[in-house]
Amino acid sequence: MERGSDPTTALILSVSDRDAAGRLYNVLMEHSMRAYRAVLGSTRDGDIRLQLVAAQLIGLTFTRYVLRMGPLAELDPPELVTWLSATLRGILFD
């Protein structure tokens, strides 16, 4: 993935402009909420789970594609998918 080609990376890189970051975050969350609500339903618990998924993905994006440091940055994509899938399943379905 090219640095800055992903909306989450753009969000992280725009954080110095709080207004721009806030607008981008809201767009991403709105889009994500529609997709995840189809699975989770519209509940407070679903919204919390969605926020946890967003935090997980923003942290991963920052570590892997912005900092490009540490074990997450070094994982092969299939191994990353395995780890991330397990984590997201835990957040979404436990």
C-alpha positions as CSV (number, residue, x, y, z in Angstrom):
1,M,0.0,0.0,0.0
2,E,1.3,3.4,-0.9
3,R,1.7,5.8,1.9
4,G,-1.3,8.1,1.8
5,S,-3.3,6.1,-0.6
6,D,-5.6,4.7,2.1
7,P,-8.2,6.9,3.8
8,T,-7.1,5.8,7.3
9,T,-3.5,6.8,6.5
10,A,-4.8,10.2,5.2
11,L,-6.7,10.6,8.5
12,I,-3.5,10.0,10.5
13,L,-1.4,12.3,8.3
14,S,-4.1,15.1,8.6
15,V,-4.2,15.0,12.4
16,S,-2.3,18.3,12.6
17,D,-5.4,19.9,11.0
18,R,-8.0,18.9,13.6
19,D,-10.9,20.2,11.4
20,A,-9.8,18.2,8.4
21,A,-9.1,15.1,10.5
22,G,-12.5,15.4,12.2
23,R,-14.3,15.6,8.8
24,L,-12.4,12.7,7.4
25,Y,-12.9,10.6,10.6
26,N,-16.7,11.3,10.4
27,V,-16.9,10.2,6.8
28,L,-14.9,7.0,7.5
29,M,-17.0,6.2,10.6
30,E,-20.3,6.9,8.8
31,H,-19.3,4.6,5.9
32,S,-18.1,1.9,8.3
33,M,-21.2,2.2,10.5
34,R,-23.5,1.3,7.6
35,A,-21.4,-1.8,6.9
36,Y,-21.0,-3.0,10.4
37,R,-24.5,-2.2,11.5
38,A,-25.7,-4.8,9.0
39,V,-23.8,-7.3,11.1
40,L,-24.0,-5.8,14.6
41,G,-27.3,-4.1,14.5
42,S,-28.0,-0.6,15.8
43,T,-27.1,-0.7,19.5
44,R,-24.9,1.1,21.9
45,D,-22.8,-2.1,22.1
46,G,-22.5,-2.1,18.3
47,D,-21.3,1.5,18.3
48,I,-18.7,0.7,21.0
49,R,-17.5,-2.3,19.0
50,L,-17.3,-0.1,15.9
51,Q,-15.2,2.4,17.8
52,L,-12.9,-0.4,18.9
53,V,-12.5,-1.6,15.4
54,A,-11.7,1.9,14.2
55,A,-9.1,2.3,17.0
56,Q,-7.5,-1.0,16.0
57,L,-7.3,-0.2,12.3
58,I,-6.0,3.4,12.9
59,G,-3.3,2.0,15.3
60,L,-2.3,-0.7,12.8
61,T,-2.2,1.8,9.9
62,F,-0.1,4.2,11.9
63,T,2.3,1.5,13.0
64,R,2.6,-0.3,9.7
65,Y,2.2,2.4,7.0
66,V,3.2,5.7,8.7
67,L,5.9,4.7,11.2
68,R,6.9,1.5,9.3
69,M,8.4,0.2,12.4
70,G,8.1,-2.8,14.7
71,P,6.8,-6.4,14.3
72,L,3.5,-5.3,12.6
73,A,5.3,-3.4,9.9
74,E,7.4,-6.5,9.2
75,L,4.6,-9.1,9.0
76,D,3.9,-10.6,5.6
77,P,0.4,-9.7,4.4
78,P,-1.1,-13.2,4.9
79,E,0.2,-13.4,8.5
80,L,-1.1,-9.9,9.2
81,V,-4.6,-10.9,7.9
82,T,-4.5,-13.9,10.2
83,W,-3.7,-11.8,13.3
84,L,-6.0,-9.0,12.4
85,S,-8.9,-11.3,11.6
86,A,-8.7,-12.9,15.0
87,T,-8.5,-9.6,16.7
88,L,-11.4,-8.1,14.8
89,R,-13.5,-11.2,15.3
90,G,-12.9,-10.9,19.0
91,I,-14.1,-7.3,19.0
92,L,-17.1,-7.8,16.8
93,F,-18.5,-11.1,17.9
94,D,-17.4,-11.9,21.5
